[in-house]
Amino acid sequence: MNNKEIIQYALGNIQKDGTIHLEWKELNNDNSIAGTLSVKLNYHTIELYAAIKKELRTLHFDKIEELALTRTPFIIVAERIFPKIKEELCKETLPT
């Protein structure tokens, strides 16, 4: 899958039950951030900076942390996240 297919697949999965509305805006001027994701739920909207990866690996963690600190709020969307990587991400805490 390419980045456009990854984000469309993810959005489709999240919006299946119809309670969350998502809008994707692609950015072409930043190699780190693929776009912004507007999340609308219960009359509240939040806009997230988003990066897209085919596979998420530990070698990406430093860049993810940097983006999470400089582009807030931030989300990463990946086609594949292996269980061990998910565990590592859950352990990570960033200062607020």
N, C-alpha and C positions, 0 to 999 in steps of 0.2 A: 504494500500500500504506500502511496505517496502521502505527503502531509495533508493535502486537501481531503483525501479519502479517510485518513486517520481521524481528523477532526469531525468530519461528517458522521462517521460511524459512532464516535463517542457522543456527539450531540443527540443522535437518534436514540441511543441507549438510555440517556438521561431523561429525555423527553417522552419516553414511552407511555407513562401514566398520565401525562398532560398537566401535572401540577406545577412543573417548572418550565418556564419558557426561556430559551437560550437564543442569543443572537451573536454570530461570529463576524468579526471585521478583520480582514487580513491586512497586515502591515507589510509593506515591501521595502521599507527603509532601514530595517534593523535585522541583522543576521541572528541575533539571540532571541528576539521576541517575534513570534510568527504572527501574532495578532492580539486582539482583545476579545474577551468573552463577556457579554452582558448576561447576567443571571437574574431573572425576575421570578420572585416567589412571594405570594401573599402581599402584593402591593409594595414590595421592597425590591430594589434593584442594586446590584453590585457589579462593578466592572473590573475584570481581572486581566492582567497582562498574562499572556499564555505562550509557552514554548511547547514545541511538538518534537517528539523523538520516536523513531521506529522502535528501538529497544532502549530501555533505561538501564544503565549499568553504573557501578560504583565510580567509574572514572568520570562520570558526569556530575557527581555530587558537589564538587567545589564550584562549578559553574552554576548549578542550581541554587546553591546557597547564596552566591553573589547576586544572582537575579532576584531571589526572594528578598534580599536586603535592599536592593536598589530599585526594583520595579514592584512596588507593593500596591495592592495585593497581587499575588502571583500564583499561577497554577501551571503544572506541567501535565501534558496529555501525551500518553505513550500507547503505541499499539501493543507492546508487550512489556510487562513488568514481572519479572520472576519473583517467586515467593520470598527468597532470601533478600532481594532488593526491597520488597515491600516491608519486611521486618526492619531493615536498616533505616528506611525512611521514617517508619513509625517511632524509632528510637531518637531520631534527630529532633532537636529543639532549637529554635532560633530565638534570639532576643527580640522582645517586642518594644 
